[in-house]
Amino acid sequence: MSVWEQRLMVPDSKKAKYKQVQGGRYFKLTAQPGHQKILKDVTLDIHVYNGSSPGPLIIVNEGDRVYIEVENQLSEKTALHVHGISK
């Protein structure tokens, strides 16, 4: 790589922990301020879920009942945006 090129540092995603409750799986996500190093000398202030970015993976199967509680510890309003992918 040339002096003008650097690889971005991208962390691995962790699986979200859950509690099995009557009728489904219960996940709790906490939105909070965090920091992410993206280059050797560059760290950004970011929003994280459960201390990581990207946030934890919520793995469920079609037909599963899922409960997600989001606790907002940020100083501003936030929204949760999710995507689904199939195996």
KABELSUL-V927970 format. One record per helix or strand of 2 or more residues. SS is the DSSP state (H for helix, E for strand). FROM is the first residue (numbers start at 1). LEN is the number of residues. Records with the same first field share a line. If there is no record, write none. Layout:
SS=FROM-LEN + FROM-LEN
This chain:
E=19-3 + 24-16 + 42-8 + 66-7
